[in-house]
């Protein structure tokens, strides 16, 4: 194996090791944002029939 190849592999390994935590943090942050956006979209798409049922339960009418 050539010395240049070894040094290149070591340089890539060092770069990956130093930037991996930042990349992992960014990936987790993006996934969290995607989950929040998806959850809010699902909440907006829910039919509004759940509100009257909850109101009936508050009034004591358990039907």
Predicted model as a PDB file, atoms N, CA, C, CB and O in Angstrom, pLDDT in the B-factor column:
MODEL        1                                                                  
ATOM      1  N   UNK A   1       0.848  -1.172   0.000  1.00 64.00           N  
ATOM      2  CA  UNK A   1       0.000   0.000   0.000  1.00 64.00           C  
ATOM      3  C   UNK A   1       0.892   1.233   0.000  1.00 64.00           C  
ATOM      4  CB  UNK A   1      -0.964  -0.001   1.219  1.00 64.00           C  
ATOM      5  O   UNK A   1       1.888   1.301   0.720  1.00 64.00           O  
ATOM      6  N   UNK A   2       0.524   2.177  -0.800  1.00 75.00           N  
ATOM      7  CA  UNK A   2       1.315   3.396  -0.941  1.00 75.00           C  
ATOM      8  C   UNK A   2       1.123   4.294   0.284  1.00 75.00           C  
ATOM      9  CB  UNK A   2       0.925   4.152  -2.233  1.00 75.00           C  
ATOM     10  O   UNK A   2       0.076   4.267   0.931  1.00 75.00           O  
ATOM     11  N   UNK A   3       2.130   5.072   0.582  1.00 81.00           N  
ATOM     12  CA  UNK A   3       2.083   5.962   1.736  1.00 81.00           C  
ATOM     13  C   UNK A   3       1.010   7.030   1.570  1.00 81.00           C  
ATOM     14  CB  UNK A   3       3.442   6.616   1.953  1.00 81.00           C  
ATOM     15  O   UNK A   3       0.383   7.430   2.551  1.00 81.00           O  
ATOM     16  N   UNK A   4       0.789   7.496   0.347  1.00 91.00           N  
ATOM     17  CA  UNK A   4      -0.234   8.505   0.111  1.00 91.00           C  
ATOM     18  C   UNK A   4      -1.642   7.953   0.378  1.00 91.00           C  
ATOM     19  CB  UNK A   4      -0.135   9.025  -1.324  1.00 91.00           C  
ATOM     20  O   UNK A   4      -2.503   8.668   0.889  1.00 91.00           O  
ATOM     21  N   UNK A   5      -1.868   6.705   0.036  1.00 92.00           N  
ATOM     22  CA  UNK A   5      -3.173   6.092   0.271  1.00 92.00           C  
ATOM     23  C   UNK A   5      -3.429   5.954   1.766  1.00 92.00           C  
ATOM     24  CB  UNK A   5      -3.261   4.715  -0.417  1.00 92.00           C  
ATOM     25  O   UNK A   5      -4.533   6.213   2.244  1.00 92.00           O  
ATOM     26  N   UNK A   6      -2.401   5.547   2.498  1.00 93.00           N  
ATOM     27  CA  UNK A   6      -2.540   5.396   3.946  1.00 93.00           C  
ATOM     28  C   UNK A   6      -2.824   6.742   4.597  1.00 93.00           C  
ATOM     29  CB  UNK A   6      -1.271   4.770   4.551  1.00 93.00           C  
ATOM     30  O   UNK A   6      -3.691   6.846   5.466  1.00 93.00           O  
ATOM     31  N   UNK A   7      -2.104   7.759   4.183  1.00 95.00           N  
ATOM     32  CA  UNK A   7      -2.328   9.086   4.768  1.00 95.00           C  
ATOM     33  C   UNK A   7      -3.715   9.621   4.394  1.00 95.00           C  
ATOM     34  CB  UNK A   7      -1.234  10.072   4.301  1.00 95.00           C  
ATOM     35  O   UNK A   7      -4.354  10.304   5.194  1.00 95.00           O  
ATOM     36  N   UNK A   8      -4.172   9.312   3.188  1.00 95.00           N  
ATOM     37  CA  UNK A   8      -5.504   9.743   2.779  1.00 95.00           C  
ATOM     38  C   UNK A   8      -6.579   9.035   3.607  1.00 95.00           C  
ATOM     39  CB  UNK A   8      -5.718   9.473   1.279  1.00 95.00           C  
ATOM     40  O   UNK A   8      -7.551   9.661   4.030  1.00 95.00           O  
ATOM     41  N   UNK A   9      -6.408   7.746   3.835  1.00 95.00           N  
ATOM     42  CA  UNK A   9      -7.361   6.996   4.657  1.00 95.00           C  
ATOM     43  C   UNK A   9      -7.365   7.526   6.085  1.00 95.00           C  
ATOM     44  CB  UNK A   9      -7.024   5.492   4.648  1.00 95.00           C  
ATOM     45  O   UNK A   9      -8.428   7.673   6.688  1.00 95.00           O  
ATOM     46  N   UNK A  10      -6.196   7.812   6.625  1.00 95.00           N  
ATOM     47  CA  UNK A  10      -6.124   8.360   7.980  1.00 95.00           C  
ATOM     48  C   UNK A  10      -6.756   9.748   8.054  1.00 95.00           C  
ATOM     49  CB  UNK A  10      -4.670   8.423   8.450  1.00 95.00           C  
ATOM     50  O   UNK A  10      -7.409  10.082   9.042  1.00 95.00           O  
ATOM     51  N   UNK A  11      -6.565  10.548   7.020  1.00 96.00           N  
ATOM     52  CA  UNK A  11      -7.168  11.883   7.002  1.00 96.00           C  
ATOM     53  C   UNK A  11      -8.697  11.786   6.955  1.00 96.00           C  
ATOM     54  CB  UNK A  11      -6.646  12.695   5.795  1.00 96.00           C  
ATOM     55  O   UNK A  11      -9.388  12.523   7.658  1.00 96.00           O  
ATOM     56  N   UNK A  12      -9.220  10.880   6.128  1.00 95.00           N  
ATOM     57  CA  UNK A  12     -10.667  10.697   6.067  1.00 95.00           C  
ATOM     58  C   UNK A  12     -11.206  10.168   7.396  1.00 95.00           C  
ATOM     59  CB  UNK A  12     -11.037   9.741   4.926  1.00 95.00           C  
ATOM     60  O   UNK A  12     -12.278  10.578   7.841  1.00 95.00           O  
ATOM     61  N   UNK A  13     -10.470   9.268   8.020  1.00 96.00           N  
ATOM     62  CA  UNK A  13     -10.911   8.726   9.306  1.00 96.00           C  
ATOM     63  C   UNK A  13     -10.931   9.820  10.377  1.00 96.00           C  
ATOM     64  CB  UNK A  13      -9.994   7.567   9.744  1.00 96.00           C  
ATOM     65  O   UNK A  13     -11.855   9.884  11.188  1.00 96.00           O  
ATOM     66  N   UNK A  14      -9.923  10.667  10.374  1.00 96.00           N  
ATOM     67  CA  UNK A  14      -9.886  11.763  11.349  1.00 96.00           C  
ATOM     68  C   UNK A  14     -11.010  12.763  11.098  1.00 96.00           C  
ATOM     69  CB  UNK A  14      -8.528  12.477  11.298  1.00 96.00           C  
ATOM     70  O   UNK A  14     -11.634  13.249  12.041  1.00 96.00           O  
ATOM     71  N   UNK A  15     -11.265  13.067   9.839  1.00 94.00           N  
ATOM     72  CA  UNK A  15     -12.354  13.992   9.518  1.00 94.00           C  
ATOM     73  C   UNK A  15     -13.700  13.408   9.904  1.00 94.00           C  
ATOM     74  CB  UNK A  15     -12.343  14.337   8.032  1.00 94.00           C  
ATOM     75  O   UNK A  15     -14.550  14.109  10.454  1.00 94.00           O  
ATOM     76  N   UNK A  16     -13.898  12.138   9.621  1.00 93.00           N  
ATOM     77  CA  UNK A  16     -15.165  11.498   9.978  1.00 93.00           C  
ATOM     78  C   UNK A  16     -15.348  11.466  11.482  1.00 93.00           C  
ATOM     79  CB  UNK A  16     -15.231  10.080   9.413  1.00 93.00           C  
ATOM     80  O   UNK A  16     -16.452  11.676  11.985  1.00 93.00           O  
ATOM     81  N   UNK A  17     -14.271  11.203  12.196  1.00 94.00           N  
ATOM     82  CA  UNK A  17     -14.375  11.137  13.648  1.00 94.00           C  
ATOM     83  C   UNK A  17     -14.639  12.506  14.262  1.00 94.00           C  
ATOM     84  CB  UNK A  17     -13.110  10.546  14.234  1.00 94.00           C  
ATOM     85  O   UNK A  17     -15.344  12.606  15.266  1.00 94.00           O  
ATOM     86  N   UNK A  18     -14.094  13.542  13.683  1.00 94.00           N  
ATOM     87  CA  UNK A  18     -14.283  14.868  14.270  1.00 94.00           C  
ATOM     88  C   UNK A  18     -15.628  15.482  13.881  1.00 94.00           C  
ATOM     89  CB  UNK A  18     -13.151  15.793  13.842  1.00 94.00           C  
ATOM     90  O   UNK A  18     -16.206  16.237  14.662  1.00 94.00           O  
ATOM     91  N   UNK A  19     -16.133  15.171  12.688  1.00 94.00           N  
ATOM     92  CA  UNK A  19     -17.385  15.769  12.262  1.00 94.00           C  
ATOM     93  C   UNK A  19     -18.604  14.883  12.512  1.00 94.00           C  
ATOM     94  CB  UNK A  19     -17.304  16.102  10.814  1.00 94.00           C  
ATOM     95  O   UNK A  19     -19.733  15.343  12.338  1.00 94.00           O  
ATOM     96  N   UNK A  20     -18.415  13.657  12.905  1.00 93.00           N  
ATOM     97  CA  UNK A  20     -19.538  12.740  13.115  1.00 93.00           C  
ATOM     98  C   UNK A  20     -20.522  13.236  14.173  1.00 93.00           C  
ATOM     99  CB  UNK A  20     -19.018  11.379  13.514  1.00 93.00           C  
ATOM    100  O   UNK A  20     -21.728  13.145  13.945  1.00 93.00           O  
ATOM    101  N   UNK A  21     -20.074  13.754  15.312  1.00 93.00           N  
ATOM    102  CA  UNK A  21     -21.058  14.243  16.291  1.00 93.00           C  
ATOM    103  C   UNK A  21     -21.914  15.395  15.755  1.00 93.00           C  
ATOM    104  CB  UNK A  21     -20.345  14.693  17.555  1.00 93.00           C  
ATOM    105  O   UNK A  21     -23.110  15.462  16.036  1.00 93.00           O  
ATOM    106  N   UNK A  22     -21.309  16.291  14.990  1.00 94.00           N  
ATOM    107  CA  UNK A  22     -22.076  17.403  14.419  1.00 94.00           C  
ATOM    108  C   UNK A  22     -23.076  16.907  13.393  1.00 94.00           C  
ATOM    109  CB  UNK A  22     -21.141  18.427  13.779  1.00 94.00           C  
ATOM    110  O   UNK A  22     -24.206  17.391  13.340  1.00 94.00           O  
ATOM    111  N   UNK A  23     -22.670  15.953  12.585  1.00 92.00           N  
ATOM    112  CA  UNK A  23     -23.572  15.400  11.581  1.00 92.00           C  
ATOM    113  C   UNK A  23     -24.712  14.663  12.266  1.00 92.00           C  
ATOM    114  CB  UNK A  23     -22.816  14.458  10.620  1.00 92.00           C  
ATOM    115  O   UNK A  23     -25.866  14.798  11.859  1.00 92.00           O  
ATOM    116  N   UNK A  24     -24.409  13.889  13.296  1.00 93.00           N  
ATOM    117  CA  UNK A  24     -25.431  13.158  14.029  1.00 93.00           C  
ATOM    118  C   UNK A  24     -26.422  14.127  14.680  1.00 93.00           C  
ATOM    119  CB  UNK A  24     -24.785  12.254  15.093  1.00 93.00           C  
ATOM    120  O   UNK A  24     -27.629  13.885  14.659  1.00 93.00           O  
ATOM    121  N   UNK A  25     -25.917  15.228  15.261  1.00 96.00           N  
ATOM    122  CA  UNK A  25     -26.776  16.233  15.871  1.00 96.00           C  
ATOM    123  C   UNK A  25     -27.697  16.853  14.815  1.00 96.00           C  
ATOM    124  CB  UNK A  25     -25.927  17.325  16.559  1.00 96.00           C  
ATOM    125  O   UNK A  25     -28.886  17.049  15.067  1.00 96.00           O  
ATOM    126  N   UNK A  26     -27.156  17.157  13.649  1.00 96.00           N  
ATOM    127  CA  UNK A  26     -27.945  17.753  12.569  1.00 96.00           C  
ATOM    128  C   UNK A  26     -29.017  16.785  12.074  1.00 96.00           C  
ATOM    129  CB  UNK A  26     -27.034  18.167  11.407  1.00 96.00           C  
ATOM    130  O   UNK A  26     -30.148  17.193  11.813  1.00 96.00           O  
ATOM    131  N   UNK A  27     -28.668  15.515  11.945  1.00 96.00           N  
ATOM    132  CA  UNK A  27     -29.647  14.515  11.495  1.00 96.00           C  
ATOM    133  C   UNK A  27     -30.771  14.379  12.516  1.00 96.00           C  
ATOM    134  CB  UNK A  27     -28.964  13.142  11.264  1.00 96.00           C  
ATOM    135  O   UNK A  27     -31.943  14.326  12.144  1.00 96.00           O  
ATOM    136  N   UNK A  28     -30.426  14.324  13.791  1.00 97.00           N  
ATOM    137  CA  UNK A  28     -31.453  14.215  14.828  1.00 97.00           C  
ATOM    138  C   UNK A  28     -32.345  15.444  14.851  1.00 97.00           C  
ATOM    139  CB  UNK A  28     -30.809  14.013  16.196  1.00 97.00           C  
ATOM    140  O   UNK A  28     -33.556  15.342  15.050  1.00 97.00           O  
ATOM    141  N   UNK A  29     -31.743  16.599  14.647  1.00 97.00           N  
ATOM    142  CA  UNK A  29     -32.518  17.846  14.634  1.00 97.00           C  
ATOM    143  C   UNK A  29     -33.500  17.873  13.454  1.00 97.00           C  
ATOM    144  CB  UNK A  29     -31.570  19.065  14.564  1.00 97.00           C  
ATOM    145  O   UNK A  29     -34.655  18.269  13.608  1.00 97.00           O  
ATOM    146  N   UNK A  30     -33.028  17.452  12.287  1.00 97.00           N  
ATOM    147  CA  UNK A  30     -33.899  17.415  11.112  1.00 97.00           C  
ATOM    148  C   UNK A  30     -35.015  16.394  11.271  1.00 97.00           C  
ATOM    149  CB  UNK A  30     -33.088  17.101   9.864  1.00 97.00           C  
ATOM    150  O   UNK A  30     -36.154  16.654  10.882  1.00 97.00           O  
ATOM    151  N   UNK A  31     -34.697  15.223  11.844  1.00 97.00           N  
ATOM    152  CA  UNK A  31     -35.736  14.223  12.080  1.00 97.00           C  
ATOM    153  C   UNK A  31     -36.777  14.721  13.076  1.00 97.00           C  
ATOM    154  CB  UNK A  31     -35.114  12.925  12.584  1.00 97.00           C  
ATOM    155  O   UNK A  31     -37.973  14.484  12.904  1.00 97.00           O  
ATOM    156  N   UNK A  32     -36.318  15.409  14.112  1.00 96.00           N  
ATOM    157  CA  UNK A  32     -37.253  15.971  15.088  1.00 96.00           C  
ATOM    158  C   UNK A  32     -38.173  17.008  14.463  1.00 96.00           C  
ATOM    159  CB  UNK A  32     -36.492  16.594  16.244  1.00 96.00           C  
ATOM    160  O   UNK A  32     -39.366  17.050  14.763  1.00 96.00           O  
ATOM    161  N   UNK A  33     -37.614  17.846  13.593  1.00 96.00           N  
ATOM    162  CA  UNK A  33     -38.437  18.845  12.907  1.00 96.00           C  
ATOM    163  C   UNK A  33     -39.443  18.159  11.993  1.00 96.00           C  
ATOM    164  CB  UNK A  33     -37.555  19.819  12.098  1.00 96.00           C  
ATOM    165  O   UNK A  33     -40.592  18.591  11.900  1.00 96.00           O  
ATOM    166  N   UNK A  34     -39.025  17.105  11.324  1.00 95.00           N  
ATOM    167  CA  UNK A  34     -39.945  16.370  10.461  1.00 95.00           C  
ATOM    168  C   UNK A  34     -41.080  15.744  11.236  1.00 95.00           C  
ATOM    169  CB  UNK A  34     -39.207  15.303   9.702  1.00 95.00           C  
ATOM    170  O   UNK A  34     -42.220  15.739  10.774  1.00 95.00           O  
ATOM    171  N   UNK A  35     -40.784  15.219  12.407  1.00 95.00           N  
ATOM    172  CA  UNK A  35     -41.824  14.619  13.244  1.00 95.00           C  
ATOM    173  C   UNK A  35     -42.806  15.689  13.703  1.00 95.00           C  
ATOM    174  CB  UNK A  35     -41.202  13.901  14.463  1.00 95.00           C  
ATOM    175  O   UNK A  35     -44.017  15.470  13.683  1.00 95.00           O  
ATOM    176  N   UNK A  36     -42.287  16.850  14.119  1.00 95.00           N  
ATOM    177  CA  UNK A  36     -43.182  17.927  14.557  1.00 95.00           C  
ATOM    178  C   UNK A  36     -44.070  18.411  13.423  1.00 95.00           C  
ATOM    179  CB  UNK A  36     -42.375  19.094  15.114  1.00 95.00           C  
ATOM    180  O   UNK A  36     -45.262  18.648  13.621  1.00 95.00           O  
ATOM    181  N   UNK A  37     -43.500  18.557  12.244  1.00 94.00           N  
ATOM    182  CA  UNK A  37     -44.290  19.002  11.089  1.00 94.00           C  
ATOM    183  C   UNK A  37     -45.334  17.953  10.726  1.00 94.00           C  
ATOM    184  CB  UNK A  37     -43.374  19.287   9.876  1.00 94.00           C  
ATOM    185  O   UNK A  37     -46.484  18.288  10.443  1.00 94.00           O  
ATOM    186  N   UNK A  38     -44.935  16.688  10.736  1.00 93.00           N  
ATOM    187  CA  UNK A  38     -45.873  15.620  10.422  1.00 93.00           C  
ATOM    188  C   UNK A  38     -47.001  15.530  11.439  1.00 93.00           C  
ATOM    189  CB  UNK A  38     -45.148  14.299  10.347  1.00 93.00           C  
ATOM    190  O   UNK A  38     -48.156  15.323  11.070  1.00 93.00           O  
ATOM    191  N   UNK A  39     -46.673  15.685  12.713  1.00 92.00           N  
ATOM    192  CA  UNK A  39     -47.706  15.620  13.750  1.00 92.00           C  
ATOM    193  C   UNK A  39     -48.676  16.785  13.622  1.00 92.00           C  
ATOM    194  CB  UNK A  39     -47.069  15.617  15.147  1.00 92.00           C  
ATOM    195  O   UNK A  39     -49.885  16.602  13.763  1.00 92.00           O  
ATOM    196  N   UNK A  40     -48.162  17.976  13.357  1.00 91.00           N  
ATOM    197  CA  UNK A  40     -49.066  19.115  13.215  1.00 91.00           C  
ATOM    198  C   UNK A  40     -49.938  18.976  11.978  1.00 91.00           C  
ATOM    199  CB  UNK A  40     -48.276  20.417  13.152  1.00 91.00           C  
ATOM    200  O   UNK A  40     -51.094  19.399  11.987  1.00 91.00           O  
ATOM    201  N   UNK A  41     -49.402  18.391  10.916  1.00 91.00           N  
ATOM    202  CA  UNK A  41     -50.206  18.153   9.712  1.00 91.00           C  
ATOM    203  C   UNK A  41     -51.312  17.145   9.998  1.00 91.00           C  
ATOM    204  CB  UNK A  41     -49.317  17.653   8.553  1.00 91.00           C  
ATOM    205  O   UNK A  41     -52.448  17.328   9.559  1.00 91.00           O  
ATOM    206  N   UNK A  42     -50.991  16.088  10.726  1.00 89.00           N  
ATOM    207  CA  UNK A  42     -52.015  15.103  11.074  1.00 89.00           C  
ATOM    208  C   UNK A  42     -53.094  15.692  11.974  1.00 89.00           C  
ATOM    209  CB  UNK A  42     -51.377  13.907  11.756  1.00 89.00           C  
ATOM    210  O   UNK A  42     -54.272  15.368  11.828  1.00 89.00           O  
ATOM    211  N   UNK A  43     -52.697  16.548  12.898  1.00 88.00           N  
ATOM    212  CA  UNK A  43     -53.672  17.180  13.785  1.00 88.00           C  
ATOM    213  C   UNK A  43     -54.604  18.084  12.993  1.00 88.00           C  
ATOM    214  CB  UNK A  43     -52.962  17.982  14.888  1.00 88.00           C  
ATOM    215  O   UNK A  43     -55.808  18.118  13.249  1.00 88.00           O  
ATOM    216  N   UNK A  44     -54.050  18.819  12.029  1.00 87.00           N  
ATOM    217  CA  UNK A  44     -54.885  19.702  11.210  1.00 87.00           C  
ATOM    218  C   UNK A  44     -55.864  18.907  10.339  1.00 87.00           C  
ATOM    219  CB  UNK A  44     -54.001  20.589  10.325  1.00 87.00           C  
ATOM    220  O   UNK A  44     -56.947  19.401  10.024  1.00 87.00           O  
ATOM    221  N   UNK A  45     -55.500  17.698   9.952  1.00 87.00           N  
ATOM    222  CA  UNK A  45     -56.344  16.899   9.074  1.00 87.00           C  
ATOM    223  C   UNK A  45     -57.406  16.107   9.828  1.00 87.00           C  
ATOM    224  CB  UNK A  45     -55.494  15.960   8.272  1.00 87.00           C  
ATOM    225  O   UNK A  45     -58.264  15.487   9.200  1.00 87.00           O  
ATOM    226  N   UNK A  46     -57.369  16.113  11.150  1.00 79.00           N  
ATOM    227  CA  UNK A  46     -58.353  15.358  11.928  1.00 79.00           C  
ATOM    228  C   UNK A  46     -59.732  15.969  11.739  1.00 79.00           C  
ATOM    229  CB  UNK A  46     -57.973  15.334  13.429  1.00 79.00           C  
ATOM    230  O   UNK A  46     -59.868  17.192  11.720  1.00 79.00           O  
ATOM    231  N   UNK A  47     -60.749  15.139  11.600  1.00 75.00           N  
ATOM    232  CA  UNK A  47     -62.108  15.683  11.511  1.00 75.00           C  
ATOM    233  C   UNK A  47     -62.511  16.305  12.844  1.00 75.00           C  
ATOM    234  CB  UNK A  47     -63.118  14.579  11.106  1.00 75.00           C  
ATOM    235  O   UNK A  47     -62.037  15.894  13.903  1.00 75.00           O  
ATOM    236  N   UNK A  48     -63.369  17.274  12.779  1.00 65.00           N  
ATOM    237  CA  UNK A  48     -63.744  17.998  14.000  1.00 65.00           C  
ATOM    238  C   UNK A  48     -64.879  17.298  14.753  1.00 65.00           C  
ATOM    239  CB  UNK A  48     -64.158  19.431  13.655  1.00 65.00           C  
ATOM    240  O   UNK A  48     -65.564  17.938  15.551  1.00 65.00           O  
ATOM    241  N   UNK A  49     -65.090  16.022  14.520  1.00 61.00           N  
ATOM    242  CA  UNK A  49     -66.149  15.288  15.217  1.00 61.00           C  
ATOM    243  C   UNK A  49     -65.722  14.883  16.617  1.00 61.00           C  
ATOM    244  CB  UNK A  49     -66.546  14.052  14.424  1.00 61.00           C  
ATOM    245  O   UNK A  49     -66.569  14.504  17.426  1.00 61.00           O  
ATOM    246  N   UNK A  50     -64.453  14.952  16.923  1.00 56.00           N  
ATOM    247  CA  UNK A  50     -63.987  14.560  18.252  1.00 56.00           C  
ATOM    248  C   UNK A  50     -64.356  15.608  19.291  1.00 56.00           C  
ATOM    249  CB  UNK A  50     -62.474  14.338  18.244  1.00 56.00           C  
ATOM    250  O   UNK A  50     -64.530  15.265  20.460  1.00 56.00           O  
ATOM    251  N   UNK A  51     -64.479  16.856  18.912  1.00 58.00           N  
ATOM    252  CA  UNK A  51     -64.783  17.922  19.866  1.00 58.00           C  
ATOM    253  C   UNK A  51     -66.186  17.772  20.468  1.00 58.00           C  
ATOM    254  CB  UNK A  51     -64.655  19.282  19.183  1.00 58.00           C  
ATOM    255  O   UNK A  51     -66.314  17.891  21.686  1.00 58.00           O  
ATOM    256  N   UNK A  52     -67.239  17.519  19.691  1.00 61.00           N  
ATOM    257  CA  UNK A  52     -68.561  17.350  20.321  1.00 61.00           C  
ATOM    258  C   UNK A  52     -68.617  16.142  21.249  1.00 61.00           C  
ATOM    259  CB  UNK A  52     -69.634  17.214  19.252  1.00 61.00           C  
ATOM    260  O   UNK A  52     -69.300  16.186  22.271  1.00 61.00           O  
ATOM    261  N   UNK A  53     -67.914  15.068  20.913  1.00 60.00           N  
ATOM    262  CA  UNK A  53     -67.908  13.892  21.782  1.00 60.00           C  
ATOM    263  C   UNK A  53     -67.251  14.217  23.121  1.00 60.00           C  
ATOM    264  CB  UNK A  53     -67.178  12.719  21.099  1.00 60.00           C  
ATOM    265  O   UNK A  53     -67.713  13.769  24.171  1.00 60.00           O  
ATOM    266  N   UNK A  54     -66.182  14.992  23.080  1.00 61.00           N  
ATOM    267  CA  UNK A  54     -65.514  15.384  24.311  1.00 61.00           C  
ATOM    268  C   UNK A  54     -66.409  16.303  25.123  1.00 61.00           C  
ATOM    269  CB  UNK A  54     -64.178  16.068  24.009  1.00 61.00           C  
ATOM    270  O   UNK A  54     -66.420  16.231  26.352  1.00 61.00           O  
ATOM    271  N   UNK A  55     -67.163  17.173  24.447  1.00 63.00           N  
ATOM    272  CA  UNK A  55     -68.061  18.077  25.147  1.00 63.00           C  
ATOM    273  C   UNK A  55     -69.186  17.299  25.825  1.00 63.00           C  
ATOM    274  CB  UNK A  55     -68.638  19.117  24.179  1.00 63.00           C  
ATOM    275  O   UNK A  55     -69.600  17.645  26.931  1.00 63.00           O  
ATOM    276  N   UNK A  56     -69.686  16.248  25.165  1.00 64.00           N  
ATOM    277  CA  UNK A  56     -70.737  15.427  25.764  1.00 64.00           C  
ATOM    278  C   UNK A  56     -70.228  14.720  27.014  1.00 64.00           C  
ATOM    279  CB  UNK A  56     -71.259  14.399  24.752  1.00 64.00           C  
ATOM    280  O   UNK A  56     -70.952  14.588  28.000  1.00 64.00           O  
ATOM    281  N   UNK A  57     -68.990  14.272  26.966  1.00 67.00           N  
ATOM    282  CA  UNK A  57     -68.418  13.595  28.142  1.00 67.00           C  
ATOM    283  C   UNK A  57     -68.267  14.574  29.299  1.00 67.00           C  
ATOM    284  CB  UNK A  57     -67.048  12.964  27.798  1.00 67.00           C  
ATOM    285  O   UNK A  57     -68.445  14.193  30.456  1.00 67.00           O  
ATOM    286  N   UNK A  58     -67.942  15.831  29.003  1.00 68.00           N  
ATOM    287  CA  UNK A  58     -67.824  16.832  30.066  1.00 68.00           C  
ATOM    288  C   UNK A  58     -69.172  17.126  30.699  1.00 68.00           C  
ATOM    289  CB  UNK A  58     -67.215  18.121  29.522  1.00 68.00           C  
ATOM    290  O   UNK A  58     -69.262  17.353  31.905  1.00 68.00           O  
ATOM    291  N   UNK A  59     -70.218  17.122  29.888  1.00 66.00           N  
ATOM    292  CA  UNK A  59     -71.558  17.428  30.395  1.00 66.00           C  
ATOM    293  C   UNK A  59     -72.149  16.271  31.193  1.00 66.00           C  
ATOM    294  CB  UNK A  59     -72.485  17.779  29.242  1.00 66.00           C  
ATOM    295  O   UNK A  59     -73.140  16.456  31.899  1.00 66.00           O  
ATOM    296  N   UNK A  60     -71.562  15.089  31.096  1.00 65.00           N  
ATOM    297  CA  UNK A  60     -72.068  13.948  31.828  1.00 65.00           C  
ATOM    298  C   UNK A  60     -72.921  13.026  31.004  1.00 65.00           C  
ATOM    299  CB  UNK A  60     -72.835  14.405  32.985  1.00 65.00           C  
ATOM    300  O   UNK A  60     -73.402  12.013  31.511  1.00 65.00           O  
ATOM    301  N   UNK A  61     -73.122  13.346  29.753  1.00 56.00           N  
ATOM    302  CA  UNK A  61     -73.900  12.493  28.867  1.00 56.00           C  
ATOM    303  C   UNK A  61     -72.937  11.481  28.274  1.00 56.00           C  
ATOM    304  CB  UNK A  61     -74.634  13.320  27.748  1.00 56.00           C  
ATOM    305  O   UNK A  61     -72.233  11.808  27.319  1.00 56.00           O  
ATOM    306  N   UNK A  62     -72.880  10.287  28.791  1.00 53.00           N  
ATOM    307  CA  UNK A  62     -71.890   9.302  28.395  1.00 53.00           C  
ATOM    308  C   UNK A  62     -72.229   8.517  27.159  1.00 53.00           C  
ATOM    309  CB  UNK A  62     -71.673   8.376  29.487  1.00 53.00           C  
ATOM    310  O   UNK A  62     -71.585   7.497  26.916  1.00 53.00           O  
ATOM    311  N   UNK A  63     -73.184   8.911  26.370  1.00 55.00           N  
ATOM    312  CA  UNK A  63     -73.550   8.154  25.162  1.00 55.00           C  
ATOM    313  C   UNK A  63     -72.542   8.257  24.091  1.00 55.00           C  
ATOM    314  CB  UNK A  63     -74.849   8.606  24.631  1.00 55.00           C  
ATOM    315  O   UNK A  63     -72.715   7.674  23.021  1.00 55.00           O  
TER     316      UNK A  63                                                      
ENDMDL                                                                          
END                                                                             
